Amino acid sequence: MDLSAKKKKSSGKKKVAVVGGGLVGALCASFFAKRGFDVALFESREDIRCAKVVKGRSINLALSHRGRQALKHIGIEEKIVSMGIPMRARMIHSLSGKCSPIPYGRKGQVKPLFVKLANPYQVLGALKMVETYSNTELNFSHKLLDWSPETGTMTFHGPDGAERDFEADLIVGCDGAFSTTRKQFLRRSRFDYSQTYIPHGYIELTMPPRNGDFAMEPNFLHIWPRNTFMMIALPNLDKTFTCTLFMPFEDFEKITTGDELIAFFQKHFPDSIPLIGVEALKRDFFMLPAQALVWVKCSPYHVLDRCVLMGDAAHAMVPFYGQGMNAGFEDCLVFNEIMDQFNEDFVLPEFSRVRAPDDHAMCELAMYNYIEMRSHVNSRYFLFRKYLDGALNYIMPKTIIPLYTMITFTRTRYHEAVIQWQWQNKVHGMNVFPYYTHQLVCVGTKGVGKLTYYTQQPGSWQKCCDPIDILYSAAGGVGSSGVG
């Protein structure tokens, strides 16, 4: 029975079906409802507001500028931000136990906020946001079985065990990395799809509060980098830390007893043992096997004028850049912006054209950042580059921009940020920056707020032109085709 037919005839509005009631699905439904569409959201799991046990992984999520802009458009940015804990920097834990902070950005920049996915109230808040619109309906325990690109007819397995048909003008697949919506795409020609499991898995450990407070400084992403593996710790609102050990599966398989586990931690993470506790460490480590991490890329994101993919259904990524949720939220915002610019017939292909290159770039960057977090942060050259990029960004904020700044603190398109970063690396490789940071000084002009630049000439310092011109000239114009 088609339950949407009567509603469509009575309202005269176009019907949008959002498959997946997670964070991206709930936000997506709100965007469409705000535009006046009749929206039906379908979630395969039971209503989280009634469930006593909430299933799912609990990797922490980072809410930064891109995600906040999407939430701001719906009017719930401050509400969600209040549920998070601000992060000021990475805190690197060496083998000796020494802790060294690496700031995320310059003073005054909006810092990312880590939000705990395992906390059901995060999703609950998002679902309540959907319910504020009178033109929405929530359908729980509805598992998508199949759908037709030609007619928009969807078949669900309902909570009573019976099959239910639903018809929509637009289907939005927000149903995760193993998307059922996406299966229909795979039956069609000229659809590119790849799914990759990385050789590393993860296990989660809990660091309890200490004397009623956090056991470590809470406003940091704590990292224990050990080259081929690493452990991170992120704070929760209940004063605990979630510690996540990322390691090759074969290394996990070598640890089979409690004594082997403690010996491993004494060798690689000795300062964490008294904070987690020996018995708690054994309990959490052996509670579940190491979980796998997958990343998904596909293109295009749409089929005909009937269906579009967003969030993990379109671009699941490994969690090492803190952009998975932000990219999904930005999908909703970009789609909304395209709807403002284009006729409805062109919105879906334009979304695929614009968004796929960006999300693919972000998937690649997330993998790169894992290498950086577990290995590069131990490098003196890496730290030098961080400080050098920060200094040059302070002098030339529109020309030299650290990659992390572009990704986390701006809405620069992901693939354009990569192009800019590659150009900056090319200039670094030509030794232009080290030379000019040594030879170039700037002096503030009193009362004006501008900078006067001097360069070292034989036997004297002489006034020179803006260093931006010097860098572009010295780099042989490499920025002219890559940055614009």
C-alpha positions as CSV (number, residue, x, y, z in Angstrom):
1,M,0.0,0.0,0.0
2,D,1.4,3.4,-0.9
3,L,0.9,5.6,2.1
4,S,2.3,8.8,0.5
5,A,-0.3,9.1,-2.3
6,K,-3.0,10.7,-0.2
7,K,-0.7,13.1,1.5
8,K,0.8,14.2,-1.8
9,K,-2.6,14.9,-3.3
10,S,-3.8,16.8,-0.3
11,S,-0.7,19.0,0.2
12,G,0.4,19.5,-3.4
13,K,4.0,19.7,-2.1
14,K,6.9,17.6,-3.4
15,K,7.8,14.7,-1.3
16,V,11.4,14.1,-0.1
17,A,12.3,10.7,1.5
18,V,15.5,10.8,3.6
19,V,16.9,7.3,4.2
20,G,18.9,7.2,7.4
21,G,18.1,8.9,10.7
22,G,21.6,9.6,11.9
23,L,23.2,13.0,12.3
24,V,23.5,13.8,8.6
25,G,20.1,12.4,7.8
26,A,18.4,14.4,10.5
27,L,20.2,17.6,9.4
28,C,19.4,16.9,5.7
29,A,15.7,16.4,6.6
30,S,15.7,19.7,8.4
31,F,17.2,21.5,5.4
32,F,14.4,20.2,3.1
33,A,11.7,20.9,5.6
34,K,12.9,24.4,6.0
35,R,12.5,24.9,2.2
36,G,8.9,23.8,2.4
37,F,9.1,20.2,1.1
38,D,7.1,17.4,2.7
39,V,9.8,15.2,4.3
40,A,9.6,11.6,5.5
41,L,12.7,10.3,7.4
42,F,13.2,6.5,7.5
43,E,15.5,4.8,10.0
44,S,16.1,1.1,10.2
45,R,16.8,1.1,13.9
46,E,14.2,1.6,16.6
47,D,13.4,5.0,18.0
48,I,16.4,6.0,20.0
49,R,14.2,8.0,22.3
50,C,12.6,4.8,23.5
51,A,15.6,2.4,23.4
52,K,17.3,1.4,26.6
53,V,20.4,0.3,24.8
54,V,21.8,2.2,21.8
55,K,23.9,0.2,19.4
56,G,26.8,1.6,17.3
57,R,30.4,2.6,17.3
58,S,31.6,5.4,19.6
59,I,34.5,7.1,17.8
60,N,34.5,10.7,18.8
61,L,33.4,13.3,16.3
62,A,34.9,16.7,15.7
63,L,32.6,19.6,15.0
64,S,34.5,22.4,13.3
65,H,33.8,25.4,11.0
66,R,32.1,23.5,8.1
67,G,29.8,21.6,10.3
68,R,29.0,24.6,12.4
69,Q,28.0,26.7,9.3
70,A,25.5,24.0,8.4
71,L,24.1,23.9,11.9
72,K,24.0,27.7,12.0
73,H,21.8,27.7,8.8
74,I,19.2,25.6,10.7
75,G,19.5,27.6,13.9
76,I,20.9,25.0,16.3
77,E,24.7,25.7,16.2
78,E,24.9,27.0,19.8
79,K,22.8,24.2,21.1
80,I,25.0,21.5,19.6
81,V,28.2,23.4,20.5
82,S,27.1,23.5,24.2
83,M,27.2,19.7,24.1
84,G,30.9,19.6,23.2
85,I,34.3,20.3,24.7
86,P,36.6,22.8,22.9
87,M,40.0,21.5,21.7
88,R,42.9,23.9,21.8
89,A,45.7,21.7,20.6
90,R,47.2,18.2,20.1
91,M,49.1,17.0,23.2
92,I,51.9,14.6,22.1
93,H,52.9,12.0,24.7
94,S,56.5,10.7,24.2
95,L,57.8,7.4,25.4
96,S,59.5,9.2,28.3
97,G,56.2,10.6,29.4
98,K,57.0,14.1,28.3
99,C,53.9,16.0,27.0
100,S,54.3,18.6,24.2
101,P,51.3,20.7,22.9
102,I,50.9,21.5,19.2
103,P,48.3,24.3,18.7
104,Y,45.6,23.8,16.1
105,G,45.5,27.4,14.9
106,R,46.3,31.0,15.6
107,K,44.8,32.7,18.6
108,G,41.3,33.8,17.9
109,Q,40.4,31.1,15.4
110,V,37.3,29.0,16.1
111,K,38.5,25.7,17.6
112,P,37.0,22.3,16.8
113,L,34.6,20.7,19.2
114,F,34.7,17.0,19.9
115,V,31.2,15.4,20.3
116,K,30.7,11.8,21.4
117,L,28.7,9.8,18.9
118,A,28.0,7.0,21.4
119,N,26.0,9.5,23.5
120,P,22.4,8.9,22.2
121,Y,21.4,12.4,23.2
122,Q,23.5,13.9,20.4
123,V,21.3,12.0,17.8
124,L,18.2,12.6,19.9
125,G,18.8,16.4,19.8
126,A,19.1,16.2,16.0
127,L,15.9,14.2,15.7
128,K,14.0,16.7,17.9
129,M,15.3,19.4,15.5
130,V,13.5,17.5,12.7
131,E,10.3,17.3,14.7
132,T,10.1,21.1,15.0
133,Y,8.9,21.2,11.4
134,S,5.2,20.4,10.9
135,N,5.9,19.1,7.4
136,T,8.1,16.2,8.6
137,E,7.3,12.6,9.7
138,L,9.7,10.2,11.4
139,N,9.5,6.4,10.6
140,F,11.6,4.1,12.8
141,S,12.2,0.4,12.4
142,H,11.8,0.8,8.6
143,K,14.5,-1.1,6.7
144,L,14.8,-0.2,3.0
145,L,14.6,-3.2,0.8
146,D,14.6,-1.7,-2.7
147,W,13.7,1.4,-4.7
148,S,13.0,2.4,-8.3
149,P,15.0,5.2,-9.9
150,E,12.2,5.6,-12.5
151,T,9.2,5.9,-10.3
152,G,10.6,6.8,-6.9
153,T,8.8,3.9,-5.3
154,M,10.5,2.6,-2.2
155,T,9.8,-0.7,-0.4
156,F,10.5,-1.0,3.3
157,H,10.3,-3.8,5.9
158,G,8.1,-2.2,8.6
159,P,8.1,-2.7,12.3
160,D,5.2,-5.1,12.1
161,G,7.1,-7.3,9.7
162,A,5.0,-6.4,6.7
163,E,6.4,-4.7,3.5
164,R,5.4,-1.1,3.0
165,D,5.6,1.0,-0.2
166,F,6.4,4.7,-0.2
167,E,6.6,7.0,-3.2
168,A,8.8,10.1,-3.2
169,D,9.8,12.8,-5.7
170,L,13.4,12.8,-4.4
171,I,15.2,10.1,-2.4
172,V,18.2,11.1,-0.3
173,G,20.5,8.3,0.8
174,C,22.1,9.1,4.2
175,D,22.3,5.5,5.3
176,G,26.0,5.2,6.0
177,A,29.1,3.5,4.6
178,F,27.1,0.2,3.8
179,S,24.3,2.1,2.2
180,T,21.3,0.2,1.0
181,T,20.3,3.1,-1.1
182,R,23.6,3.0,-2.9
183,K,23.1,-0.6,-4.0
184,Q,20.7,0.6,-6.7
185,F,23.5,2.8,-8.1
186,L,25.7,-0.3,-8.5
187,R,23.3,-1.8,-10.9
188,R,23.7,1.1,-13.3
189,S,26.4,1.8,-15.8
190,R,29.0,4.6,-15.5
191,F,28.9,4.5,-11.7
192,D,32.4,4.4,-10.1
193,Y,32.7,2.8,-6.7
194,S,35.6,1.7,-4.5
195,Q,35.6,0.3,-0.9
196,T,38.9,0.0,0.9
197,Y,39.6,-1.5,4.3
198,I,42.8,-0.2,5.8
199,P,45.3,-2.7,7.4
200,H,44.8,-1.1,10.9
201,G,42.0,-1.8,13.3
202,Y,41.0,-0.1,16.6
203,I,40.0,-1.0,20.1
204,E,38.5,1.5,22.6
205,L,39.5,1.8,26.2
206,T,38.1,4.0,29.0
207,M,40.1,6.3,31.2
208,P,38.0,7.0,34.3
209,P,37.9,10.3,36.2
210,R,40.5,11.0,38.9
211,N,39.3,12.5,42.1
212,G,36.1,13.5,40.4
213,D,37.8,15.4,37.6
214,F,39.5,14.6,34.3
215,A,42.6,12.4,34.6
216,M,44.4,14.6,32.0
217,E,44.0,18.1,30.6
218,P,40.6,17.9,28.8
219,N,41.0,20.6,26.1
220,F,43.5,18.5,24.1
221,L,43.5,15.7,21.6
222,H,46.0,13.4,23.4
223,I,48.2,11.4,21.0
224,W,50.8,8.7,21.7
225,P,52.5,8.4,18.3
226,R,54.5,5.2,17.8
227,N,55.3,5.2,14.1
228,T,53.3,2.1,12.9
229,F,50.6,2.5,15.4
230,M,49.2,5.1,17.9
231,M,46.8,5.7,20.7
232,I,44.6,8.8,21.1
233,A,42.4,10.0,23.9
234,L,39.5,12.4,23.8
235,P,37.5,13.8,26.7
236,N,33.8,13.1,27.4
237,L,31.3,15.3,29.3
238,D,31.2,12.7,32.2
239,K,34.9,13.5,32.9
240,T,36.1,10.2,31.3
241,F,38.4,9.9,28.3
242,T,37.8,7.5,25.4
243,C,41.2,6.1,24.5
244,T,41.4,4.5,21.0
245,L,44.3,2.3,20.1
246,F,44.9,2.1,16.3
247,M,47.2,-0.7,15.2
248,P,47.8,-3.3,12.5
249,F,45.5,-6.3,12.9
250,E,48.5,-8.6,13.1
251,D,49.8,-6.7,16.1
252,F,46.5,-7.0,17.9
253,E,46.5,-10.8,17.2
254,K,49.9,-11.1,18.9
255,I,48.4,-10.0,22.3
256,T,46.5,-12.9,23.7
257,T,46.9,-12.7,27.5
258,G,46.6,-10.0,30.1
259,D,50.3,-10.2,30.9
260,E,51.2,-9.7,27.2
261,L,48.9,-6.7,27.1
262,I,50.5,-5.0,30.2
263,A,54.0,-5.7,28.9
264,F,53.0,-4.1,25.6
265,F,51.6,-1.0,27.3
266,Q,54.7,-0.8,29.6
267,K,56.9,-0.7,26.6
268,H,54.9,1.7,24.4
269,F,52.4,3.7,26.6
270,P,53.8,3.5,30.2
271,D,52.3,6.8,31.3
272,S,48.8,5.6,30.4
273,I,48.7,2.5,32.6
274,P,48.1,4.3,36.0
275,L,45.5,6.5,34.4
276,I,43.5,3.7,32.8
277,G,44.1,1.1,35.5
278,V,45.5,-2.4,35.0
279,E,42.3,-4.3,35.5
280,A,40.2,-1.8,33.4
281,L,42.8,-2.0,30.6
282,K,42.5,-5.8,30.5
283,R,38.7,-5.7,30.6
284,D,38.3,-3.2,27.8
285,F,41.0,-4.6,25.6
286,F,39.6,-8.1,25.5
287,M,35.9,-7.2,25.6
288,L,35.7,-7.0,21.8
289,P,37.9,-7.9,18.9
290,A,39.6,-5.1,17.0
291,Q,37.2,-3.3,14.7
292,A,37.8,-2.5,11.1
293,L,38.0,0.9,9.4
294,V,36.7,1.4,5.8
295,W,36.7,4.2,3.4
296,V,34.3,4.6,0.4
297,K,34.5,6.7,-2.7
298,C,31.9,6.8,-5.5
299,S,30.8,9.0,-8.4
300,P,28.4,10.4,-9.4
301,Y,26.3,11.0,-6.3
302,H,23.0,11.0,-8.1
303,V,20.8,8.8,-10.3
304,L,18.5,10.6,-12.9
305,D,16.5,13.3,-11.1
306,R,15.3,10.9,-8.4
307,C,18.1,10.1,-5.9
308,V,21.2,11.6,-4.4
309,L,23.7,10.3,-1.8
310,M,25.1,12.3,1.1
311,G,27.3,11.7,4.1
312,D,29.0,8.3,4.6
313,A,26.8,6.8,1.9
314,A,28.7,9.0,-0.6
315,H,32.1,9.3,1.0
316,A,32.8,7.3,4.1
317,M,36.3,8.2,5.4
318,V,38.6,7.0,8.1
319,P,38.4,9.1,11.3
320,F,41.8,10.7,11.3
321,Y,41.1,14.3,10.2
322,G,37.9,14.8,12.2
323,Q,36.0,15.7,9.0
324,G,33.6,12.8,8.5
325,M,30.7,14.5,10.2
326,N,31.7,18.0,9.0
327,A,31.9,16.8,5.4
328,G,28.4,15.2,5.7
329,F,27.0,18.4,7.2
330,E,28.6,20.4,4.5
331,D,27.0,18.2,1.9
332,C,23.6,19.4,3.2
333,L,24.7,23.0,3.1
334,V,26.2,22.8,-0.4
335,F,23.1,21.1,-1.8
336,N,21.0,23.8,-0.3
337,E,23.2,26.5,-1.8
338,I,23.0,24.8,-5.2
339,M,19.2,24.8,-4.9
340,D,19.3,28.5,-4.5
341,Q,21.3,28.9,-7.8
342,F,19.9,26.3,-10.2
343,N,16.6,25.0,-11.6
344,E,15.6,21.7,-9.9
345,D,16.4,19.7,-13.0
346,F,20.1,20.7,-12.7
347,V,20.6,20.5,-9.0
348,L,21.5,16.8,-8.7
349,P,24.1,16.7,-11.5
350,E,25.6,20.0,-10.3
351,F,25.9,18.6,-6.8
352,S,27.8,15.6,-8.1
353,R,30.0,17.7,-10.2
354,V,30.9,20.1,-7.4
355,R,31.0,17.8,-4.4
356,A,32.5,14.5,-5.5
357,P,36.1,16.0,-6.1
358,D,36.0,17.6,-2.7
359,D,34.9,14.6,-0.8
360,H,37.4,12.4,-2.7
361,A,40.2,14.8,-1.7
362,M,39.0,14.7,1.9
363,C,39.0,10.8,1.9
364,E,42.7,10.9,0.8
365,L,43.6,13.6,3.3
366,A,42.1,11.6,6.2
367,M,44.4,8.7,5.3
368,Y,47.4,11.0,5.0
369,N,46.6,12.4,8.5
370,Y,46.8,9.0,10.0
371,I,50.4,8.7,8.9
372,E,51.1,12.2,10.2
373,M,49.5,11.6,13.6
374,R,51.2,8.2,14.2
375,S,54.6,9.1,12.8
376,H,55.3,12.6,11.5
377,V,54.5,14.4,14.7
378,N,57.7,12.8,16.1
379,S,59.8,14.5,13.4
380,R,61.7,17.7,14.1
381,Y,61.2,18.7,10.5
382,F,57.4,18.3,10.9
383,L,57.4,20.6,13.9
384,F,59.7,23.1,12.1
385,R,57.3,23.1,9.1
386,K,54.3,23.7,11.5
387,Y,55.9,26.7,13.1
388,L,57.2,28.0,9.8
389,D,53.8,27.7,8.1
390,G,52.3,29.5,11.1
391,A,54.8,32.3,11.0
392,L,54.4,32.8,7.2
393,N,50.6,32.6,7.5
394,Y,50.8,35.4,10.1
395,I,52.8,37.6,7.7
396,M,50.9,36.6,4.5
397,P,47.5,35.3,5.6
398,K,46.0,35.2,2.1
399,T,48.9,33.5,0.4
400,I,50.5,31.0,2.8
401,I,47.8,29.0,4.6
402,P,48.5,25.8,6.6
403,L,46.6,22.8,5.3
404,Y,44.9,22.2,8.7
405,T,43.7,25.8,8.8
406,M,42.1,25.5,5.3
407,I,40.4,22.3,6.2
408,T,39.3,23.0,9.7
409,F,38.8,26.7,10.1
410,T,37.5,27.7,6.6
411,R,35.1,26.5,3.9
412,T,37.8,26.4,1.3
413,R,36.8,23.6,-1.0
414,Y,38.6,20.4,0.0
415,H,40.2,19.8,-3.4
416,E,41.3,23.4,-3.7
417,A,42.9,23.2,-0.3
418,V,44.9,20.2,-1.5
419,I,46.0,22.2,-4.6
420,Q,47.1,25.1,-2.5
421,W,48.9,22.8,-0.1
422,Q,50.8,21.1,-3.0
423,W,51.9,24.4,-4.3
424,Q,53.2,25.5,-0.9
425,N,55.1,22.2,-0.6
426,K,56.6,22.8,-4.0
427,V,57.8,26.2,-2.9
428,H,59.2,24.7,0.3
429,G,61.0,22.2,-1.8
430,M,62.7,25.0,-3.7
431,N,64.0,26.4,-0.4
432,V,62.3,29.7,-1.1
433,F,60.7,30.0,2.3
434,P,63.8,29.2,4.5
435,Y,65.8,31.7,2.4
436,Y,63.3,34.5,2.6
437,T,62.4,34.0,6.3
438,H,66.1,34.4,7.0
439,Q,66.7,37.3,4.7
440,L,63.4,39.1,5.3
441,V,62.3,41.2,8.3
442,C,59.2,43.3,8.8
443,V,58.9,46.4,10.9
444,G,55.5,47.8,12.0
445,T,54.8,51.4,11.0
446,K,53.7,53.3,14.0
447,G,50.1,54.5,14.0
448,V,49.3,53.0,10.6
449,G,49.2,49.3,11.3
450,K,51.0,48.4,8.1
451,L,54.3,46.5,7.7
452,T,57.5,47.8,6.1
453,Y,59.7,45.0,4.7
454,Y,63.5,45.0,4.4
455,T,65.8,42.6,2.7
456,Q,69.5,42.0,3.4
457,Q,71.8,43.4,0.7
458,P,75.6,43.2,0.8
459,G,76.6,45.3,3.8
460,S,73.2,46.8,4.5
461,W,69.4,46.3,4.9
462,Q,67.2,48.0,2.2
463,K,63.5,48.5,1.9
464,C,61.9,46.1,-0.5
465,C,58.5,45.2,-2.1
466,D,55.8,43.0,-0.5
467,P,57.2,39.5,0.2
468,I,54.2,38.0,-1.7
469,D,55.6,39.3,-4.9
470,I,59.1,38.0,-4.0
471,L,57.7,34.5,-3.3
472,Y,55.7,34.3,-6.5
473,S,58.7,35.6,-8.5
474,A,61.1,33.2,-6.8
475,A,58.8,30.3,-7.3
476,G,58.7,30.9,-11.0
477,G,54.9,31.5,-11.1
478,V,54.1,28.0,-9.9
479,G,51.1,29.5,-8.0
480,S,49.5,31.0,-11.0
481,S,47.8,27.9,-12.3
482,G,47.3,26.0,-9.0
483,V,46.0,28.4,-6.5
484,G,43.5,30.6,-8.2
